[in-house]
């Protein structure tokens, strides 16, 4: 039952978000690098890697304004991210399909995180931080929407390639 | 470049989905059991546990109709699920907030999986299986929507409780 001020919680969640974006950049870079036969997906992920790195810098600025420092990845969060990472990178025969599902899930964890951050920033009276998080949230929602809109095309292409002799389907 | 028929892929994805729902039931049961101060969330998760168990049975019937058997959880999928599970169950001071984010993410991995399954079932000419997956998809979307709609209330309550002397916020 430790009491914690909203400002303290805000700083902790910003540090979590920073770690989350660091790991997202690693995961998405690896994923984009392996895709060969789904060029639209590859290109959208690469664009999101660029956004993700800018988000990290915006979060770092907020953390420093609140008197904190950017963290090493926390253990519990790191375990979850590493598993996401492994799932995206794995040797599964349906790598592109699983990667798409994992990325879509990951975007929604980010969406939930930024929605919580916006509330925490407002409760702590930090409108400036809330605005940064609102801007990042829009980018995460746009990425999630893109994945939702393009999933069917990717999956149909995967199924067709997998059933065709002599072509690679998985990435 | 192994060629695989759409019927074979459909069976593999049904088996993945079965494993996913088994793990979801475990994770959600543990999560609901720990929640004390967020009764609406607890009750909605309990309702979804019931749905999840019924979904497993519907998937098992589809798998058996296709001549397959229900699997032990696959390794890659199991690693991911175990990490989700650990994140939901952890000793984090913001357990309810992280659990909400992880559940929201998990629902979207399920949504992506059932969308892929519906396409695979249609490509394999199994309208009956597509219909089962469409029914399950609606339940997953309803759960995801509920979480999105109730997140702000849970988070504001969490932030208020955490800043208040003598009350527990985390679950």
Interface residues (C-beta under 8 A of the other chain):
Chain A: X1 X2 X3 X4 X5 X6 X9 X12 X13 X76 X77 X79 X80 X82 X83 X84 X86 X87 X90 X91 X92 X93 X94 X97 X98 X100 X101 X102 X104 X105 X106 X107 X108 X109 X111 X112 X113 X115 X116 X119 X120 X123 X144 X147 X151 X152 X155 X156 X159 X160 X162 X163 X164 X165 X166 X167 X168
Chain B: X1 X2 X3 X4 X5 X6 X9 X12 X13 X76 X77 X79 X80 X82 X83 X84 X86 X87 X90 X91 X92 X93 X94 X97 X98 X100 X101 X102 X104 X105 X106 X107 X108 X109 X111 X112 X113 X115 X116 X119 X120 X123 X144 X147 X151 X152 X155 X156 X159 X160 X162 X163 X164 X165 X166 X167 X168
